[in-house]
């Protein structure tokens, strides 16, 4: 178990094409970053293998402050003249029955830094394998950020 799978912080012009991000409290976090391109990637909240190890070895839950997040966006980017994030053909799985006290969200929007919405996000072809799926806007909206 890791705390973060990929953390884009003050980053530019990066692309993740393919791969699996698994068993992290936050799978991918995009914070103050420009021209980030994510495509063809699978984000697994809690994998079957980790569940087996957790039961057999009494490992800790994959939770961050009681929650589990697949993809987290902060509400602003570093350079307002550059493009924001492009998110295409992502698959989210393993976000049900995680044992996290406050639940799990495949996508979370957070404004920990700014109450101004400056992030432009293109999302397409997202595949969510859940019976119940939600995008958590609570943190951003609680601070007065309008979405």
C-alpha positions in Angstrom: 0.0 0.0 0.0 1.2 3.5 -0.9 -0.1 6.9 0.0 0.0 8.3 -3.5 0.5 6.4 -6.8 1.4 9.4 -9.0 1.6 13.0 -7.6 1.8 15.7 -10.3 2.8 18.9 -8.3 4.0 22.0 -10.1 4.4 19.8 -13.2 4.1 20.5 -17.0 3.7 18.6 -20.2 3.5 15.1 -18.9 1.7 12.1 -20.3 0.7 8.8 -18.7 -0.4 6.3 -21.4 -1.5 2.9 -20.1 -0.5 1.2 -16.9 -2.2 0.2 -13.7 -2.2 2.4 -10.5 -3.3 0.1 -7.7 -3.7 0.1 -3.9 -3.0 3.7 -3.1 -4.8 6.1 -0.8 -4.8 8.5 -3.7 -4.2 6.9 -7.1 -3.3 10.1 -9.1 -3.3 13.6 -7.8 -3.0 16.7 -10.1 -2.0 19.8 -8.2 -1.1 23.1 -9.8 0.0 21.3 -13.0 -0.4 22.2 -16.6 -0.8 20.1 -19.8 -1.2 16.7 -18.0 -2.5 14.0 -20.3 -3.8 10.8 -18.8 -5.1 8.0 -21.1 -5.7 4.3 -21.2 -4.9 3.9 -17.5 -6.6 1.7 -14.9 -6.9 3.0 -11.4 -7.7 0.3 -8.8 -8.8 1.4 -5.3 -8.3 -1.9 -3.5 -7.1 -4.9 -5.5 -8.2 -8.5 -4.9 -4.5 -9.3 -4.0 -4.3 -6.6 -1.4 -7.6 -7.7 0.1 -6.2 -11.2 0.5 -3.0 -9.9 2.0 -4.9 -7.6 4.3 -7.1 -10.4 5.6 -4.2 -12.9 6.0 -1.6 -10.4 7.5 -3.8 -7.9 9.2 -2.5 -5.1 7.0 -4.0 -1.6 7.3 -6.8 -0.3 5.2 -6.1 1.7 2.1 -7.7 4.9 3.3 -6.6 8.5 3.7 -8.3 10.4 6.5 -11.1 7.8 6.2 -11.4 8.0 2.4 -10.0 6.5 -0.7 -9.6 8.5 -4.0 -8.8 7.3 -7.5 -8.1 10.6 -9.2 -7.9 13.9 -7.4 -7.9 17.3 -9.1 -7.2 20.6 -7.4 -9.3 23.5 -8.7 -6.5 25.5 -10.2 -3.4 25.1 -12.3 -0.1 26.8 -12.1 0.0 28.8 -15.4 -3.5 30.1 -16.5 -2.2 30.6 -20.0 -1.6 26.8 -20.5 -4.0 24.0 -21.0 -5.3 21.9 -18.1 -5.7 18.2 -17.9 -6.9 15.7 -20.6 -8.3 12.5 -19.1 -9.4 9.9 -21.7 -10.2 6.2 -21.5 -9.5 5.7 -17.8 -10.9 2.7 -16.0 -11.8 2.8 -12.2 -12.4 -0.4 -10.2 -12.1 -1.6 -6.6 -13.8 1.3 -5.0 -16.7 -0.7 -3.3 -16.5 -2.3 0.1 -13.1 -0.8 0.9 -13.6 -0.5 4.7 -12.9 3.2 4.6 -15.0 5.0 7.2 -16.0 7.9 4.9 -16.2 5.9 1.7 -14.4 6.0 -1.6 -14.6 8.3 -4.6 -13.3 7.4 -8.1 -12.9 11.2 -8.8 -12.5 13.9 -6.3 -12.3 17.7 -6.8 -10.4 19.6 -4.1 -9.6 23.3 -3.7 -7.1 23.1 -0.8 -5.1 25.9 -2.4 -7.5 28.3 -4.1 -11.2 29.1 -4.2 -10.9 30.2 -7.8 -11.7 27.6 -10.5 -8.9 27.7 -13.1 -8.5 24.1 -14.1 -9.8 23.1 -17.5 -10.4 19.4 -17.6 -11.4 17.3 -20.7 -12.8 14.0 -19.6 -14.0 11.3 -22.0 -14.5 7.6 -22.1 -14.3 7.0 -18.4 -15.2 3.5 -17.4 -16.4 3.0 -13.8 -16.9 -0.6 -12.6 -19.1 0.2 -9.5 -22.6 -0.4 -8.5 -22.6 3.1 -6.9 -20.3 5.8 -8.3 -19.9 9.4 -7.4 -17.6 12.3 -8.0 -16.9 14.1 -4.7 -17.3 17.9 -5.1 -18.0 18.5 -1.4 -14.5 19.8 -0.4 -14.6 22.4 -3.2 -18.1 23.5 -2.7 -17.8 23.8 1.1 -15.2 26.5 0.7 -17.3 28.7 -1.6 -15.8 27.5 -4.9 -18.5 27.5 -7.6 -18.3 24.6 -10.1 
